[in-house]
Amino acid sequence: MKQLFLSGLLILAPVLVRAEVSLPKLFSSHMVLQRNMPIHIWGDAEPGEQVTVEFNSARGKAVTDDLGRWSVYLPAEPAGGPFTLTVRGGNTIQLDDILMGDLWVASGQSNMEMPLAGFPGNAVVREGDNEIAAANHPAIRLLRVEKDTSDYPLDDLKKVYGWSVCTPETARDFSAVAYFFARDVQETQRVAIGLIDSTWGGSPAEAWTSLTALGADASLMPIFSVRAARMNRETTEHRLDDAGRRLKAEGKAATTKIRQWHPDPNSWKPAALFNAMISPITPLPIRGVIWYQGETNSAPDRVGLYHHLFSTMIEDWRAQWLEGDFPFLFTQISSFGNSPAENWGRLRDAQRRTLSLANTGMAVTLDHGDKTNVHPAEKQAVGTRLALLARNMVYGEKVTPSGPLFRLAYPDAGAMRVWFDYAEGLQAPGGALKGFEVAGADGGFVAASARIDDDTVVVSSPSVAEPRYVRYAWPNFTDANLVNAAGLPASTFTSAPTP
């Protein structure tokens, strides 16, 4: 009987163990919390347990729900610190050296992921070793999210690296673009900057968009059919089962395949990265997002949807964060001599047209492209130009935030006259203006000569007597050279209707 009683206790023991109060992996010592917004702290504990949260002079309480979840909002705080966060329930958690400042999420594919130390091989950051050695910035804090995918939105991240103070050791494996952005903003604004690096090289935009947003829009359904067709090709070519591999080794036709949707890193499911690497972040107030992605969506069967897809993704993130139209600053993909089967000009123009959304800004980097490397070494300029956008849009500095942006074009005496925003001091470094084309009513573009006339550009070609359309910097790799007085390059554009 005694043995039976003890066995019963052993069976019940796991049920009697109390769940400790816990915080999501987003929270740790050395983090940055968003200034001037209500401070959101949340986590798990035993169902029905009272949890107390203390931060600076503020104090809040919550009782966990039936699933053991709790959430506390504390009053907004101005920039400052360091402070201590204390969470008490059945146990106590104390986090130290927390700063109030501006929190930015950096996301996208490999050109945002590329760390200061570069990628193995020939993908390096200009002066990378010197930049790493100088990366001592106590007011910049870094958090790197582990790569992960999920079929449904997660409550917590799989794993994080950080939070940590920015030092040469912590910065070397962190996004170079995000680091240069934060360095410029912190130096000019004198406020703590927190960076969350949530990136994955090669990823398409649809993988970063929630299934709710994608599924609500019938015009985005081709994303799923295109992806399924791609996956079938990939599985046919690369995912033979054991029998298929034996047939192939014997020189015979291999027709047996394994068909699966994931985890091939070149074929992420729609929403898979949003679910695992963005959704768990959305309860945390942020200042804004910096984004660098698009190369993977440049193929002919993808590029036509990009403007709508990218706009949907931005609006989706804003809806998920429940902060309204927070600043979303993105980098236009650069200039690269890749396959003619990809259309980087059309993709860059799709990005430009996304500026129709409120509180968006685009950093143009055509002048720093690399014809033979999809990962240009000049990441400093990318970070600086994103920072210019933030300094103007977010922090109210009177700086020129962008190079010339196409406004409109009209026929003018056998030529096309083009007007731009941010057009003060138009010039063409290196001599003649390059990169312009014109087309007549048939839409057949030809190379054209161009000249600067005050704050406009006049474009013409003897082979197009009645031009109707004009475009600029359209090839995948271009030497187009129009800049404004601030030395910032003009964006790719076309005045022709896009299909």
Summary of the structure (lengths in Angstrom):
residues: 499
radius of gyration: 26.0
end to end distance: 80.7
largest distance: 105.5
contacts: 1717
relative contact order: 0.10
helix: 29%
strand: 27%
